[in-house]
Amino acid sequence: MTTAPAAHATPATPRRRDATANRSALIAAAQTVLARDPHASLDTIAQAAGLSRRALYGHFADRDSLLREVIAIGAGRFNAIAEQVDDPDPRVALAQLAARLWREASAVRASANIALDDAHVADTVRALAPLRQRIRTITRAGVVAGAFRGDVPPELLAFLIEETARATLRELRLTTADADAAVVRVVLSIAGLSWTEQVALLDTHPEILAGDAPVAPGARREGAG
């Protein structure tokens, strides 16, 4: 009597691959849906991903955990920009940072929308720690060089720059024409530059508002601190 060959166990790899694909689909759907409506429900996101709400819960415990993932993805891109800004003139560096972050916020609209929601401030602050440190470094350098206002401590000035930029983003909601110029000018105003100084700076450095290519990832920044 011939014994039939033992059935081999089905490899787990396809299942893991499907799980990875589903998670990626959910994140992509969340980015697309939340870009249009930052208050979209989990049902809407799951439907956009072509999955059930039950499948979504297999990857994210609740809506907040999914939103934290979207915030983290956007923050990674924002932090990378902060690392790339390297102009030795703190005025130019701050203007470059504001303009590039605005353009990136337009690309990662979901993350930007969530970041503007007061309910997620704590998550956003933690995720953007490298960016916030870079702003403090630029601000401190500007105050020491006399390029920025010196009537308030650098740490407070950096905080004012952050909060003013955030308030401006909330008002503009990523749709206003020439918004990058508006954001740059508001930030420079808080730093202490007059409107005439801003005009002169932007005339001298038109690349700031021209969408210049960022420094390649991993490029070393001189005088980083």
Disulfide bonds with the S-S distance in Angstrom:
none
